Amino acid sequence: MTPIRVLIADDHPIFRAGLRAVLDRHSTLQIVAEAGDGEEALDLLKRTHPDIALVDIDMPRCDGIRFATAVRDAALPVKVVILSAHSQREMFDAFMDLGVSGYVLKENASAELFACLQAVSRGEPYVSPTLTRHLLKRRQGVEQLRSDRPSMDRLTPAERRILRLIAEDKTSKEIAAVLSVSPNTVDNHRANICDKLGLRGTHSLLKFAFDNKSRLGDV
């Protein structure tokens, strides 16, 4: 069996060494790189091509949010698992909105990491069991959104992506840069989204995106 290639990024050398010790016990895992901050992690990511990036939420130069955003915007072929000391729903939702594959609380890392990496490598999301209440609330929110706006199912993948970027308060120009298209193309998509969702008025699309930000990552 080909081992799962893992990059570890954490600014605390002792904690990082502990992670390596936990993961080195498993022959199905291979640590291909270690980084002490987010920028170094992004550089190593592009050079070592891991399957999974195991990333601390709080790092200098480029934190977990910026790292996950950079991975998503560049469509890099790696799955991101976040290590966090934060159990608040707002932080959890922020990372889920960015499409991370896993979210593990640091206090549970030694017990959960192997199961997490195995699940993520199979294409299954993983969340620390103590945070499943947040996941349940997100799913309930998505179901409510689909019930309120059944026309969400008519949106194309590109339109869904643009809607999520609008929820991040990005302009058409900024969205165009992320997607490598023209601002006119983005504006056409925005018009199509409004038409499909029955949104009318100058700021209706922006308001809809803001109001449903935590639901849009999963629709």
N, C-alpha and C positions, 0 to 999 in steps of 0.2 A: 504493500500500500504506500502510495506517495504521501510523505508527511505534509501536514498543514504548515505552511510557512507563515511565521508570525513576526511582526515588528512590535517592539515595546517602546513606548514613549512616556517617560515620567521624570520629573526634575529632581526627585529624591533618590540618590544612588542606593541607599540601603533598601528602600521599598522596591526599587527596580531589581536589585539583586534577589530579593525575596520572591518576586514574580518569576524570575528566571529559574530559581530553585524549584518552585512549584511546577512550572511547565516542563522543566528538564526531566521530570520523573516519567514523562509519557513519550514513548518512542514515536507516537503518531504526530508529535509536534516538533517543529524545528524553528528555533529562534534565529532569524536571519539578520537582525539588526537591533540596536538599542539607541535611543536618543534621549537627550536631557532637556529638550525643549521642542516646541512645535515646528519651528522653522527647520531645525535639523531633521526632524521626523519626516517632513514633506520632502526634503532633499533625499533622504535615505529611501523613502517610499519609491521615488522615481528611479533609483539606482538598483534597488534590491528586489523589487516586485513581489512583495509578500502577498499572501492570500488574505490575511487579516491584520489590521493595525489595532493594537491594544493601547489606547490613549488616555492619559490622565486628563481630567477636566480642567485642572488649574496648572498651567505651565507658563513660563516666561516666553516673551517674544511672540508666541502664537499659541493661544490657549485652545482647549478642546473645541469650542464653538467655531473659531476661525479655521482650525484644522479640518473639521467636518465640512464646513462650508467650502473650503478650497477643494476638497476631494469631490464633493458633489458638483461644484461648478465646472471642474475640469473633467468630470466623468471618468475619474481614475478607477481602474479595475481592481479595487480593493474593498473589503468589507470592514467597516469601522465599529469597534467595540469600545464604549466609553467606560472608564473607571471613575467613579465619583464618590465623594463623601457627602453629597447632597441628595436628599430624598424628596425635596420639594417638587410638587407637580409642575410648577412653572419651568424649572430647569429640565425636568424630564421631558416635558412637551417640546421644549426648544430643540432638543436633540432628536426626538422622534420626528419633528417637522423636517429635519435635515436628512432623514432617511438612514440613520445609523442602524446597524444590524443588532447591536446588543448594548445593554446598559446594566452594569454591575456595580453594586455598592462596594466600596473598598473594604468595609468591615466584614464582608462575606467573600472576598476575592479568593482566598485560598481554598474555600470549600466549593465554590461555584465555577471557577474559571475553566476547568477542563470541560465540564458539561456545556458551558457557554460556547467555547470555541468549537466543540464538536457539532453543536446545533447550528451555529452560524455557518460553518463550512458546508453543511447540508442545505443551506438556503433558508433555514428556519430562524426567525427572530428570537432573541433571548433577553429576558428582563429578570432581575433579581426577584424571587418570589415575594419579598416584602413590598415590592412596588406594583404588584399585579392589580391593586386597586386603581392605580393611575391608568393602567392599560385598559381596564374594564370601562373606566369613565370615558376614555378616548373612543373606544368602540361604540359605546352608547351614543356619544356625540356624533360619530360618523353615521350611525343608523338614523339618528334624528335628522341630520342634514339631508340624507338621501330621501327620507320621508317627506321633509318640507320642500325639497327641490329635486324631484325625481329626474328632472332634465339634466342633473349633474352627469348622469350616465351617457349623455349625448356628447360630452366634451371629449375632444381628442387628447392623446397623451401630451401633445405640445401645449394645448390650451390649459390642461391641468397644471403643467409645469409653470406656465406664465401666471396663472392664478396664484400659485404658491409664492412666486417671486413678487407679485403685487402685494401679497400679504406681508412681505418683508419690507414694504415701503420703497421698493425699487421703481425708478422711472422707466419709461419705454426705452430710453437710451441705455440705461444700465442693464435692463433685461436683454436688449439686443446684443450688448457686449458679452454677457454671460452665454447666450445661446448662439453667438456668431451668426446673427441674421441682421437685417436692416431694421431701424426703428419703425419704418412703414409696415414691415411684416408684423412686428409686435402690435402696432396699432390695429391692424386688420384682425389679428387674433383677439384683441381686446373687444373689438366690435362684435365679433362672432360669439364671444363668451356672453356678452350682455344680451345679445339676441336670444341665445339658447336658454339663458337663465331668466329671461324676462325682466332684466334690470333696466331701469330708465332713470335719467338724470345724470348730471355732470359727475357727481362723486359716488354714485350708487355702487359701482364696481369696487372702488376702493373700500367703501364701508362694508360691503359684503365680504370682501377678502379679510379685512381686519376682524370682523365679528366672528369669522369662522376659521381663523388661522390655525387653531389647534386641531381642527377636524380635517383640514385639507391635505395633510400629509398622508392620509390613509385612504383617500377616495380616488 
